[in-house]
Amino acid sequence: MQGVIKSFDPTTGDGVVLCDADFADYDLHRDALEGSVFRMLRQGQRVTFELTDDGFATGLRLGSEADMGTPGFHETIPSADPVDDPV
């Protein structure tokens, strides 16, 4: 799932993520940042996440625009020039 951080308290680790798909608020699971590159979150920060069985956001990670499927984003992949390719 994709969303943005609505709030985050670095002291307690409590926070809320707003889901892009259903516009629902999901509280962060106590282990939401475990194993991720995040140590802090800021309001408005884009993330990808998973939901636990009891409806908490967990597994927060960064997502590139291509990974998140942002509308209008076109990833540019350089093509190989066969003229410059040594045979």
Backbone hydrogen bonds in HBPLUS format (Angstrom, degrees):
<---DONOR---> <-ACCEPTOR-->    atom                        ^
c    i                          cat <-CA-CA->   ^        H-A-AA   ^      H-
h    n   atom  resd res      DA  || num        DHA   H-A  angle D-A-AA Bond
n    s   type  num  typ     dist DA aas  dist angle  dist       angle   num
A0049-PHE N   A0001-MET O   2.91 MM  48  5.30 151.5  1.99 133.1 140.4     1
A0020-ASP N   A0002-GLN O   2.85 MM  18  5.71 174.2  1.85 142.7 144.2     2
A0003-GLY N   A0047-VAL O   2.98 MM  44  5.57 150.7  2.07 161.8 160.3     3
A0047-VAL N   A0003-GLY O   2.93 MM  44  5.57 164.6  1.95 150.3 152.6     4
A0004-VAL N   A0018-LEU O   3.02 MM  14  5.36 149.8  2.11 142.8 149.3     5
A0018-LEU N   A0004-VAL O   2.79 MM  14  5.36 165.7  1.81 166.4 165.4     6
A0005-ILE N   A0045-GLN O   2.92 MM  40  5.33 149.2  2.02 139.7 149.0     7
A0044-GLY N   A0005-ILE O   2.73 MM  39  5.12 175.5  1.73 150.3 150.3     8
A0006-LYS N   A0016-VAL O   2.78 MM  10  5.36 158.1  1.83 144.2 150.0     9
A0007-SER N   A0016-VAL O   3.30 MM   9  5.25 158.2  2.36 137.3 137.4    10
A0016-VAL N   A0007-SER O   2.93 MM   9  5.25 153.8  2.00 135.7 139.1    11
A0009-ASP N   A0014-ASP O   2.77 MM   5  5.39 158.6  1.82 167.2 173.1    12
A0013-GLY N   A0009-ASP O   2.66 MM   4  5.39 148.9  1.76 158.4 169.3    13
A0028-LEU N   A0015-GLY O   2.87 MM  13  5.28 155.8  1.93 139.1 137.9    14
A0017-VAL N   A0026-TYR O   2.90 MM   9  5.33 163.1  1.92 148.3 152.6    15
A0026-TYR N   A0017-VAL O   2.87 MM   9  5.33 159.1  1.91 152.6 159.8    16
A0019-CYS N   A0024-ALA O   2.93 MM   5  5.46 170.7  1.94 162.0 161.5    17
A0023-PHE N   A0019-CYS O   2.93 MM   4  4.94 129.6  2.19 132.1 141.5    18
A0057-ALA N   A0027-ASP O   2.85 MM  30  6.01 162.6  1.88 152.8 156.9    19
A0029-HIS N   A0057-ALA O   2.76 MM  28  5.54 166.3  1.78 159.6 154.7    20
A0032-ALA N   A0029-HIS O   2.94 MM   3  4.96 158.1  1.99 122.2 119.6    21
A0034-GLU N   A0031-ASP O   3.08 MM   3  5.24 152.6  2.15 108.6 117.1    22
A0060-LEU N   A0032-ALA O   3.17 MM  28  5.90 151.2  2.25 147.7 156.5    23
A0036-SER N   A0033-LEU O   3.06 MM   3  5.37 160.5  2.10 133.6 131.5    24
A0045-GLN N   A0042-ARG O   3.08 MM   3  5.62 158.1  2.13 140.2 140.0    25
A0048-THR N   A0061-ARG O   2.98 MM  13  5.49 160.0  2.02 156.5 161.9    26
A0061-ARG N   A0048-THR O   3.06 MM  13  5.49 146.5  2.18 150.4 154.7    27
A0050-GLU N   A0058-THR O   2.86 MM   8  5.32 171.8  1.86 160.6 162.0    28
A0058-THR N   A0050-GLU O   2.82 MM   8  5.32 158.9  1.87 154.0 157.2    29
A0052-THR N   A0056-PHE O   2.82 MM   4  5.24 156.5  1.87 147.8 155.8    30
A0055-GLY N   A0052-THR O   2.99 MM   3  5.20 162.8  2.02 114.9 115.6    31
A0068-MET N   A0064-SER O   2.96 MM   4  6.18 152.1  2.04 153.9 161.7    32
A0070-THR N   A0065-GLU O   3.26 MM   5  5.58 168.6  2.27 158.6 160.1    33
A0069-GLY N   A0066-ALA O   3.19 MM   3  5.17 148.8  2.29  97.8 107.1    34
A0073-PHE N   A0070-THR O   3.07 MM   3  5.58 158.9  2.11 139.4 139.2    35
A0084-ASP N   A0081-ASP O   3.09 MM   3  5.67 134.8  2.30 115.1 124.9    36
A0085-ASP N   A0082-PRO O   3.36 MM   3  5.04 153.7  2.43  92.5 100.1    37
